[in-house]
Amino acid sequence: MQLAFLLPANKHPTSYEDVFRHTVSEGAKFGVNVFPTIVYADFETAIHSAVTTVWPGCEVKACRFHLEQSWWWKIQSFGTQQEVWEERL
């Protein structure tokens, strides 16, 4: 499977583990071995924990989109560019 979008009931590691295990069992029904070597996810530690619990040895990498998004919001928290330059002058 190249890409999966997950909508668990909550953000607890066990909920993510349930979703991942369900994905494995559903894949097995079709003869597909779901054992990723790399998973890209946002920065929720529950996801990272669940991935390594269900798939030991799987590498979890931060999703570049979410990293850039977090940087963007942090930059925006400092104010607009015009406001920043006015404060410096």
C-alpha positions as CSV (number, residue, x, y, z in Angstrom):
1,M,0.0,0.0,0.0
2,Q,1.5,3.3,-1.0
3,L,-0.7,5.7,0.9
4,A,-3.2,5.4,3.7
5,F,-5.3,8.0,5.5
6,L,-6.4,7.0,9.0
7,L,-9.2,8.4,11.1
8,P,-9.0,6.8,14.5
9,A,-11.6,7.5,17.2
10,N,-9.1,9.3,19.4
11,K,-5.4,10.0,19.6
12,H,-4.4,7.2,22.0
13,P,-1.5,4.9,20.9
14,T,-3.8,1.8,21.3
15,S,-6.3,3.3,18.8
16,Y,-3.6,3.7,16.2
17,E,-2.4,0.2,17.0
18,D,-5.9,-1.1,16.4
19,V,-6.1,0.7,13.0
20,F,-2.7,-0.6,12.0
21,R,-3.5,-4.2,13.0
22,H,-6.8,-3.9,11.1
23,T,-4.9,-2.8,8.0
24,V,-2.6,-5.8,8.3
25,S,-5.5,-8.2,8.7
26,E,-7.5,-6.7,5.8
27,G,-4.4,-6.9,3.6
28,A,-3.9,-10.5,4.5
29,K,-7.4,-11.3,3.2
30,F,-6.3,-10.2,-0.2
31,G,-2.9,-11.9,0.1
32,V,-1.1,-8.6,0.7
33,N,1.6,-8.5,3.3
34,V,1.4,-5.1,5.0
35,F,4.8,-4.6,6.6
36,P,6.1,-1.1,5.8
37,T,9.8,-0.3,6.2
38,I,9.2,3.5,6.4
39,V,6.1,5.3,7.7
40,Y,5.8,9.1,7.2
41,A,3.5,10.7,9.8
42,D,3.0,14.0,11.6
43,F,4.5,14.7,14.9
44,E,2.0,12.9,17.2
45,T,4.0,10.6,19.4
46,A,1.1,8.2,19.6
47,I,1.4,7.4,15.9
48,H,5.2,6.9,16.2
49,S,4.7,4.6,19.2
50,A,2.0,2.6,17.5
51,V,4.0,2.1,14.3
52,T,7.0,0.7,16.2
53,T,4.8,-1.5,18.3
54,V,2.9,-3.0,15.4
55,W,5.9,-3.1,13.0
56,P,9.1,-3.5,15.0
57,G,12.0,-2.2,13.0
58,C,9.9,0.1,10.9
59,E,11.4,3.6,10.6
60,V,9.1,6.5,11.3
61,K,9.9,9.8,9.6
62,A,8.3,13.1,10.1
63,C,6.1,14.2,7.2
64,R,7.7,17.1,5.4
65,F,4.4,18.8,4.9
66,H,3.6,18.9,8.6
67,L,7.1,20.1,9.4
68,E,6.8,23.0,7.0
69,Q,3.3,23.7,8.2
70,S,4.4,23.9,11.8
71,W,7.3,26.3,10.8
72,W,4.8,28.4,8.8
73,W,2.5,28.8,11.8
74,K,5.4,29.6,14.1
75,I,6.6,32.3,11.7
76,Q,3.1,33.7,11.4
77,S,2.9,33.9,15.2
78,F,5.5,36.6,15.1
79,G,3.2,38.8,13.0
80,T,3.2,39.8,9.4
81,Q,6.3,40.8,7.6
82,Q,5.3,44.4,7.5
83,E,4.7,44.5,11.3
84,V,8.1,42.8,11.9
85,W,9.9,45.4,9.8
86,E,8.1,48.3,11.4
87,E,9.1,47.0,14.9
88,R,12.7,46.9,13.9
89,L,12.8,50.4,12.5
